Amino acid sequence: MEAVPPRARAYVACAVLGALACLLPLPVTPTPWWAVALLTAVYAGCRQFARRGFAGPFYPVLLAAAFLLPPPAAALVPLPGVLLARAGQRPEGLRRIWRAAQLALAVWAAARVHWALGGRDAVVGCDFPHVLVPAGAAVLAFCLMLTALDGGVLALAERVPARRAWQGLFARSLAPIAVHGLAGLMMAVLWRSPYGPVAALLVLLPMCVSGWVYAQYHREKSAHRATIRALVQAVDIKDGYTRGHSERVGQASMLIARELGMDDERVEVLRFAGILHDVGKLGVPTRLLRKDGPLTPEERRVIELHPEYGHEMVRGISFLGEARAAILHHHERLDGGGYPYGLMGSQIPESARVVAVADAFDAMTSTRSYRRARPVAAALAELERCAGTQFDPRMVTALVRALGRYGWHPAVTAQDGTPVAPPAPFRAVPGTTGATPAALGGAEDTPVVPSAAASGGGGEPVLPASYAAEDGGPGAAPGRSAGGRPEARR
């Protein structure tokens, strides 16, 4: 890993000095030390619990400390748990120090705001709904401090441009931290009630259960992405002509699905369909995919079996859902002239009609060693010309509208096989802050960003007839492509 830049180290040093300044009044501040010790021990134990994959960071404990303790004492609560825990990545010492300083400053800011607005008296008196005002302001201060510090370290340690370092951090962090703030307020109110601290700590039980369920969900999603990545990388190794094609088809399929108003779960499935649409090429002899001369009719028929091969390969992967039908039927045509079964119109699954348009669009706009790329506008015009006969007009219209709104910024696969994810909506994980960078952040505090899932590989679609005839696709002379290169390895 790269060394942390000196300016980032200086930034961490400033944060540490700020945290120490927050703790300086502690000797002269009336402090319930037994409460400080209990909350400190609970937070340290929760961090160990979280590191085993059961939950995210336990902000409710820190926010309860901000609601219950004087600001200097509240700032002390996260320090032992962070400093004694393993960072897991180098440089461990700097990571621990940075995270401890960041949390100490955030908790101090929350406690300071809460006490300034009379929150302590409202909590002691269980004064609802007035207790919500100082608590809400404290949560806001906590979130602002975390995101301000995160943005600074992103700019200095990761060299993110200043105009982008803080972009979206606060908005992504506010909702999950607000939920944790409500749990922290519940802990504080129960702590001050006749039921005492034991009842307050029971609030953490449902948080632990929900955190465990959420962690299980993300582990399952990670396994899904790993499965897809392995399949597509295998295709990429076998057929290097079309590196990056599959992930771009996945991206275009996702744009079409969103434009059609499909729910997020279905959009994700269609992205998988686009990425895996050519996985059946693993069943095609490599010599055909890499053949330098024209294909014979028999060889073309072998290659045209790849949708069925792909369907057989993924039929046991339950999470793919309707993506399996898209893999089988993405070469069908509305007029019945496609393969493998010659389906017509509505007989073709909707998912397959989405992938067919995305596949043809990327094929026309991609530069290959044996064929030049067309501009996006020309490719869209060709899709519109063939809508109703070869492609579903709804899918073509959806793609045109989506590209008109967002443009086309395809994912690029690095030469070493590492995928570069396209821009995508960021979804924060409940219980996490913004985007602590790789140079300093903790893994359990980093939000999960939906990514491109896998790197390249993919075959050529059935292109629109006029384009194919011009550039050597299926409409050209049998078995021959432009420039003497092999024709589309479908």
N, C-alpha and C positions, 0 to 999 in steps of 0.2 A: 504494500500500500504506500501511496505517496506520503512524504513527510508533511505535517501540518505547517502551512505558511507562517512565517514570523508574525505577520499582522493578525492572523487568527489567534495565535498564542497570546498576543498582547490584548486582544479582545476578551479572551478567557480570563486573563489576569485582571482586567478591569471589572468583569463580572464577579470574580472572587472578592475583590476589594469592596465592591458594592454589597455583597452578601455579608462580609465581615462588619461593615458599617451598620448593617441592619441588626447585627447581634450585639453591638457595643453597649447599648443601654440595658442589656439583660441583667447585670449584677444589681442594678438599682431599681429594677422593675418588679413589683409584687407579682410573683409567679407561683401558680399551683404546680409544684414540681412533680407530684405524683401523677397529675394529668398529663404533663409533658412526657414523663417516662412511659406511661401506658400507651399514649398515642404514637410515640416514637417506636416502641416495640411492635405495636400492631402494624404500623406502616412497613417496618423492616421485614416482618413476617410475611406481609402481603406481597412484597417485592420478590421474596424467595418463592412464594406460591406462584406468582406470575411468571417467573423465569422457567418454571417447569411446563409452561404452555397452557396453564389453566385460565388465564385472564390477562387483561391489559393492565396499565398503570392504575393504581388505586388512588385516584384524585379525591374520592369522597373523604378519605381519612385526612388528607391535607386540608381540604376545605372545611371539614369539621374543626380542625385545629384553628383555622383562621376565624371561625365563628365563636370559638370557646376561649381562646388564649390571647394574651397581649401580643402585639405584632412581633417583638423580638423573640418571644418564646415560641410563637407559631413558626417562625423562620427556622428554628432549631429542629423541628420535627422531622423533615425529610433527610437531614444530613447523615445520620448513622446508616440508615437503610441504603442510601445511594453509595456512600463511600466504602461500605463494607461488602457490597455486592460485586460480583464479577461483571466486568463490562462485556466480555466475550470477544471483543475485537481490539486490535491495537490502534493507537496507543491507549492502553487500559487506564493508566493513571490520569491522563488528560481527560479522557471521556468521563471518568467518575467525577473529577473536580468540576468539569463544565456542567454536568447534569445537576450536581449538588448545588452549585451556585445559582443556576437557572431556577431550580425549584424553590430555593430559599428566598430569592428575590420575588418570585411570583406569589408565594404564600404570604410573605411580609406585605406586599402591596394589597392583597386581598384582605388581610387582617386590618391593615391601616384604614382602608376605605370603610370596612364594616364597622369598626369602632368609631370612626369619625361621624358616621351617620346614625349612631345610637343603636347599632345592632345588638350589642351585648345585652342591654336592658330589655330589648324586644325578645331575645331568645330566653332570658331568665324568666320573663313574665309570660312566655308563650303567647305573645301579642300578635295573633293573626288577624287580618292579613298584613299588618304593618311590618312584620318580620321579613316579608318577602322583598321589600324595597332595599334595605341595606344588604341583604343576602345577594340579590340580583346584581347590585353594583359591585359587590366583592367578586362575584364570579366573572363579571365583565373585566375588572382590573386584573384578575388572575390570568384570563385568556389573553388580554392585551400584552401583559408582560411576557408571557411565554412566546407569543407570536413575534413580538418585537425583537426578542433575543434570538429566536430562531432565524428570522430574516437576516439579522446582522451576521450571524455565523455562516449562513448560506452564501452571503455576498463575499465574505472574507476567506472562508475555508474552502468553499467549492467554486469560488470565482463566478458565481451567478451574477449577471448584470443587476445593478442596484434597482433598476426599474421593475425587475421581475422577482427579486428576492422575496419581497413581502406580498407579492400578488396572490390574493386568494387565501393566504394562510389564516387570517382571522376568521373569514367566513366559514372555512372548512372546520375550524376548531371549535367555534362557538357552540354549536348544537350538542356535540358529545360532552363538552365540558359543562354545559348548562344542566344536562341530565345528571352528571356526577355532582354538580352543585346542589341539586334538589336532595340527592341522597345524603350529602354532607350536612345539609340543613336539618334533615330528619334525625341524623345522628346527634347533632348538637341539641335539638329540642328534647329528645329522649334522655340525653345525658343530664340535662338540667331538670328533668322531671323527677317525680318520686321513684320512677323505675330505675334510674341511675345508669351508670356506664355500661353495665352488662346488657341492658336492653338496647342501648345505643349500638353496641357492637353486633347485635343480631341483624342490623340493617345490612351488614356486609355479606350475610349468607346468600340472599337472592342475587347480589351483585356477583358473587363468586360463581354461582350456578349459571347466570346469564353469560358471564365472561367465558366460562368453560364451553358452553354451547357455541358461542360465537367463535372461539378458537378452533373447535372441532370443524365448524363450517368452513373456516378459512384453510384449515389443513386439507379438507376434502377438495376445495377449489384449487389449491396448489397441486394436489395430485392429478386433478383433471388437466391442468395446464401442462404438467410434466409429461403426461401421456400424449397429449397432442404435439408437444414439442418433439418428443422422440419420434413419432410417426412422420412428421413433416421433415425433420432433419434426415431421416432415412431416405425419403423421396429426393431430397435435395442432393444427397450424396450420389444417388443413382442417376439423376438427370440434372446436370449442372447448367443446361442451357437456360433454364427458366428460374434462376435463383431469385427469391423474393416474390415470385408470382402468387404463391398460395396466401401469404399474409396480406398482400394487396387485395386479392379477391375477398378475403375475410373482411378487410376494412370497407371495401365497397358494398359488400352484402350488409354490413352493419349500418351504413348510411341509408341504404334503401329501406331496411326494416324500420329504422327510426322514422324515416319520412312517412312510412305507411301507418305510423302510430302504434306499432307493436309494443308490448310491455317489455321491460328490461330483460326478463328471463328469456323471452323468445328472441330478442335481439342478440343475446349472448349465444344462444344455440345456432342462430344463423351465421354468426361470426365463425363459430366452430365449423359449420358446414362449408363456408368459403375456404377456410384454411385447409380443410381435409378433403376437398372435392377431388383431388387427383391422387389420393393415397393409394388407389388401386394400381398405380404404375409400379408399385413394388412387386406386383405379380406379372409384370410384362418383362420379357427378356431384355437385359441391359443392352445387348447388341442391337436391338431394334430402336431403343431410345437414342442410342448414340451412333446410329448408322449414318455414314457420310453421303451415301447415295440415295437414289429414289427407293421408295417402299413398293413392294409388290402388292397386288390385291390381297394375297393371303396374309402378308405382314400387317397390312392395314386392318384386316379383320381381327387379328390378334390384339393389336393396340386398342381397338374399339371395345374390347372386353374389359378395359380397366374400370369402368363404373361398376360392373358386377363384382369384380375382384375387390374393389374398395368397399362395397356394401358387405361382402362376406367378412372382410377384415374387421369392420367396426360394428357388426350386428350385435355383438355381445357387450358393447360399451353402453350401458343404459343411460348415462347422463347426456349422451348426444341427442336422444329424442328424435325429432323430425329431421335432424341433420343427416341421419342415415338415408332417408328417402331422397334428400337433395343430392347426396353423393351418388346414388343409383341413377337418378333421372336428370342430372344437370345438362345432358346432351340431347334431351328430347326437344322437339320443335312444336310450336303451336299448330302447324299445319300437318303434323304427323310424319314429317320427313326425318326425324331424328332417330337416335338409338339409345338404349338397347332394345326397347319394346315398341317404338313407333307410336307412343301415346299422343293424344291430340287435346288441345284446349284445356278444359278444366280437369281432364284426366291426369294431367301433370301436377304433382304436388306443388303447392304455393312456394314452399322453401326451394324447390328445384328451379322454379321460374325466377326467383330472386338471384340465385347463384349463377344461372345461365347468363343473365344480363351483366352481372359483376365480372364474370369470367371473360366474356367477350370484350367488355370495356377495357379491362386491363391488358388483354392480348393486343388490342389495337393501339393502346397508348404506351406500350413497353417497347423498348429497343432490344432486339435480339441480334445475335451474331449473323443471322440469316435473313433478317427483315427489319426495315426501318419502322420507327414509331410514328403514329399519327398524332396531331394535336388533339387535345381534349375536345374542342368544339367539333372537329371533324368526326371523331369517334361517336360523339353524342348524336350528330346528325345522321350517321349511318345506322345507329341503333333505332332512331325514330323512323327512318325509312323502312326498316325491317320489322317494326312493331306490328303485331297482328298476324304476321305470317310465321316469323321465326321466334320473336320474343313477345312476352306479355306487355301490352301497352302500359298497364299500371306500373309495372316495375321500371320500365324505361322512363316514364314521366317522373316517378319518385327519384330516380337517380339524377335526372336533369335538374330537378328542383333542389335536391340536396347539394349538388355541386355548385349550383348557382348561389346557394346560401353560404356554404362553407369552403368552396374551392376543393381542389384535389391535391392533397399533400400525402402521397403514398409513403408507407413505411419503407425504410431502406435497410437492407440486410448487409452488415459489415462483411468484409472479406474473410474474417476469421469465423464467420458463422454466428456471430452474436447479433441478435435482432435489436433494432432500434425502434422503440415503440412509437406509434403515431400519437398525436395529441388526442387525449380522451378525457371525458369528464372525471374529475377527481372525486373519489368517495372516501371520506374519512372514516376510520374505524372507531366506533364508540370507545371512549376511554383513551384516546390518543390526542396528542397535540399536533401541530402543523407538520413540518417537514424537516426534522433534525437531520442534517446532512450526514453522509457516510463518514466524513472525516471525524465527526465528534459524537453523532447521535447514538442512542441506544436502540437495539433492534425491537425491543418490546414497545417502544414509544413511536415507532415510525408507521405512518398510515400506509395502508395497502393501496397501490395504484393499479387500476386495471391496466394490463400491458398487452402487447401484441402476441403473446402466448408462444410463438414459435418462429423459427426462421425458415427461410425460403423453400422453394421447390414447388412444382406444379406443372401441369400439362397445358397444351394449347386447346382452346375451346373450338366449337363449331362457329367460325366467324361468319359475319354477314357475307352474302355471296359475292357482292361486288368487291369488297375488300379482299376476300380470299382469292378471287381470280387475279387481282392486281398483284398481290404480294405472296402468292404461293400457298394459300391455305386450301381448304377442302374444295373450293370452287375452281382451283387451278387444274392444270393438266395432271392426271392421276400420277401420284407418287413423286411429284416434282415440286420444289419450292423455288422462290426467287433466288437468284445468285447461285444456283446449284447446291444450296444448303438443303438438309433434310426437311421434309415437309412437317407440318404440325404433328408433334408426337402426342396424339390424343389418347 
